[in-house]
Amino acid sequence: MPPPPRLNVLVVEDDRLNADLIRLWLRDIREPAFDSVAAHSLAAARRELARARFDAVLLDRTLGDGDGLDLLRAIRSNKETRDLPVLVLSGRKAEREVIAGLERGADDYLSKPCTAELFHARLFAVLRLNRAPERSPLVSGPGFQFDPVDGRLLVDGRVEHLEPKEAEILMIFLRRPGVVHSAAYLHETVWGENGHSPNTLETRLSTLRRKLGARAACLETIRGCGYRLLP
């Protein structure tokens, strides 16, 4: 069986330490596997986009030779790249800046600094918005497989479709099987500090277990501690 396809990401970031950190976060994702290319200026990013095919762009706003939104405008106006998923990662976090990024065509806008888990969740959410149908990287769990790009869960001959938040929760568990995650950690990573009601997580976990069917026991509740996916 041929290996699953690798996804190629362009990291547009003028701070080389930040670029290296983002690329490290991409390398930490085991399934699907990611390759990445760093561009430290708008000019370098334009050259890379003309040279190679990418599955997503991670775009900083403040670059030495201009605003990353200028590159975003060019991506959206070119028929070859207009559907390319773009996640903006920027320290410019004022509401007007976020709105400007989304209005220019960003699929999502993530403020820096952020955690690796939040970055991973937002990246997969962006990839789900626009994926090439022939690329179907599957992540294996105990008795099931999951496509983190389009949210398909394959279990016992059935196909279930996870909602975006269910997919984010499942990917947190799949990236670190056997590790106990507290409810507070899951709440903050998936919804942010104030983006949920007290019962939101339990509701999503209940739905996820229902979709796992006979495999639901692999998603274990550790009373007083949190939740884990059994390896």
C-alpha positions in Angstrom: 0.0 0.0 0.0 1.5 3.4 -0.9 2.1 5.8 1.9 -0.7 8.5 2.5 -0.1 11.8 0.7 1.8 14.5 2.6 0.3 17.9 2.8 2.5 20.9 1.8 2.2 24.2 3.7 3.7 27.6 3.0 4.7 29.4 6.2 4.9 33.2 5.5 6.6 34.6 8.6 9.4 37.2 8.8 10.5 36.2 12.3 12.7 33.2 11.7 12.2 31.9 15.3 8.4 32.0 14.9 8.7 30.3 11.5 10.8 27.6 12.9 8.3 27.0 15.8 5.3 26.8 13.4 7.2 24.3 11.2 8.0 22.3 14.3 4.3 22.2 15.2 3.6 21.0 11.7 6.2 18.2 12.0 4.6 17.1 15.3 1.5 16.1 13.4 2.0 12.5 12.6 -1.2 11.8 10.5 -1.5 13.3 8.0 2.1 14.2 7.6 3.1 17.7 6.7 5.9 19.2 4.7 6.5 23.0 5.0 8.4 25.8 3.3 9.2 29.1 5.0 9.1 32.4 3.2 10.3 35.4 5.2 8.9 38.1 3.0 6.1 38.8 0.6 8.5 38.6 -2.3 9.8 35.2 -1.2 6.2 34.0 -0.7 5.2 35.0 -4.2 8.2 33.1 -5.6 7.2 30.0 -3.7 3.6 30.2 -4.8 4.7 30.4 -8.4 7.2 27.6 -8.0 5.2 24.9 -6.2 1.7 23.6 -5.2 0.6 24.1 -1.6 -2.3 22.7 0.4 -2.5 25.7 2.7 -0.8 29.0 3.6 0.0 30.2 7.1 0.2 34.0 6.8 1.7 36.6 9.1 0.4 40.2 8.7 3.5 42.3 9.5 6.3 41.5 7.1 9.4 43.5 6.2 8.1 44.4 2.7 4.4 44.9 3.4 1.2 43.6 4.9 0.4 39.9 4.5 -3.1 40.9 3.4 -1.6 42.1 0.1 -0.5 38.6 -0.6 -3.9 37.3 0.4 -5.5 39.6 -2.1 -3.2 38.2 -4.8 -4.0 34.6 -3.8 -7.7 35.2 -4.1 -7.5 37.0 -7.4 -5.5 34.3 -9.1 -7.6 31.4 -10.6 -4.8 28.9 -9.8 -4.7 29.8 -6.0 -8.1 31.4 -5.3 -9.4 28.4 -3.4 -6.1 27.8 -1.4 -6.8 27.6 2.3 -5.3 30.5 4.2 -4.9 30.8 7.9 -3.7 34.2 9.2 -1.5 34.1 12.3 -0.8 37.6 13.5 0.0 39.6 16.6 -2.4 42.3 15.2 -5.4 41.1 17.2 -7.6 44.2 17.4 -11.2 43.4 16.2 -10.8 45.7 13.2 -7.7 43.8 12.1 -9.4 40.5 12.4 -12.4 41.7 10.4 -10.0 43.1 7.7 -8.3 39.8 7.4 -11.6 37.8 7.1 -13.1 40.3 4.7 -10.0 40.0 2.4 -10.6 36.3 2.2 -8.8 34.6 5.1 -10.4 31.3 6.0 -9.6 32.0 9.7 -7.6 34.5 11.7 -5.6 33.3 14.7 -4.0 35.7 17.1 -0.4 35.2 18.3 0.8 33.9 20.6 -1.2 30.7 20.7 -0.7 27.1 21.8 0.2 24.3 19.5 -3.1 22.5 20.2 -5.1 25.5 19.2 -3.0 26.0 16.1 -3.5 22.3 15.2 -7.3 22.6 15.7 -7.6 25.7 13.6 -5.4 24.3 10.8 -7.6 21.2 10.4 -10.7 23.3 10.6 -9.4 25.5 7.7 -8.4 22.4 5.7 -11.9 21.0 6.0 -13.3 24.1 4.3 -11.6 23.3 1.0 -9.9 20.0 0.4 -8.8 18.2 -2.8 -11.1 15.2 -3.0 -8.3 12.9 -4.1 -6.3 13.6 -0.9 -7.7 11.6 2.0 -5.2 11.2 4.8 -6.7 8.9 7.5 -5.7 8.8 11.1 -6.0 5.4 12.8 -7.6 5.1 16.2 -8.5 2.0 18.3 -11.0 0.2 15.9 -11.7 3.2 13.7 -10.2 5.6 11.2 -10.7 9.4 10.9 -10.2 11.9 8.1 -9.3 15.1 10.0 -9.7 17.2 6.8 -13.3 16.4 6.0 -14.5 15.0 9.3 -15.3 11.5 8.1 -15.3 8.8 10.8 -15.0 5.2 9.5 -16.0 2.7 12.2 -17.2 -0.9 11.9 -18.2 -0.5 8.3 -20.1 2.7 8.9 -19.3 6.3 7.9 -20.2 9.0 10.4 -19.6 12.7 9.9 -18.3 14.7 12.8 -19.2 18.3 13.5 -16.1 20.7 13.6 -15.9 20.8 17.4 -16.3 17.0 17.6 -13.5 16.7 15.1 -11.2 19.0 17.1 -11.8 17.1 20.3 -11.1 13.7 18.7 -7.9 15.0 17.1 -6.7 16.2 20.5 -7.1 12.6 21.8 -5.6 11.0 18.6 -2.5 13.1 18.7 -1.7 11.9 22.3 -3.4 8.6 22.9 -3.3 7.5 26.5 -2.8 11.0 27.9 -5.5 12.3 30.2 -6.8 15.8 29.2 -8.7 17.8 31.8 -12.1 19.3 31.1 -10.7 22.7 31.6 -7.9 22.1 29.0 -10.4 20.8 26.4 -12.7 23.7 27.0 -10.0 26.3 26.6 -8.4 24.6 23.6 -11.6 24.0 21.6 -13.8 26.9 22.6 -11.5 29.5 24.2 -11.8 30.8 27.7 -15.5 32.0 27.4 -16.9 30.4 24.3 -18.9 27.6 25.9 -21.5 26.7 28.5 -20.8 24.3 31.3 -22.5 21.4 29.6 -21.0 22.0 26.1 -18.1 19.5 26.4 -20.2 16.7 27.9 -22.7 17.2 25.1 -20.0 16.9 22.4 -18.4 13.9 24.1 -21.7 12.2 24.3 -22.4 12.7 20.6 -18.9 11.6 19.8 -19.3 8.4 21.8 -22.6 7.7 20.0 -21.0 8.0 16.6 -18.1 5.7 17.7 -20.8 3.1 18.5 -19.3 -0.2 19.7 -15.9 1.6 19.9 -17.1 4.2 22.4 -15.4 2.5 25.3 -12.0 3.7 23.9 -13.0 7.2 25.0 -12.6 6.9 28.8 -13.7 9.3 31.5 -11.2 9.4 34.5 -13.4 10.7 37.3 -12.0 13.9 38.8 -9.2 14.1 36.3 -10.5 14.3 32.7 -10.7 12.1 29.6 -8.4 10.0 27.5 -8.3 7.8 24.4 -7.2 4.3 25.1 -4.4 3.2 22.8 
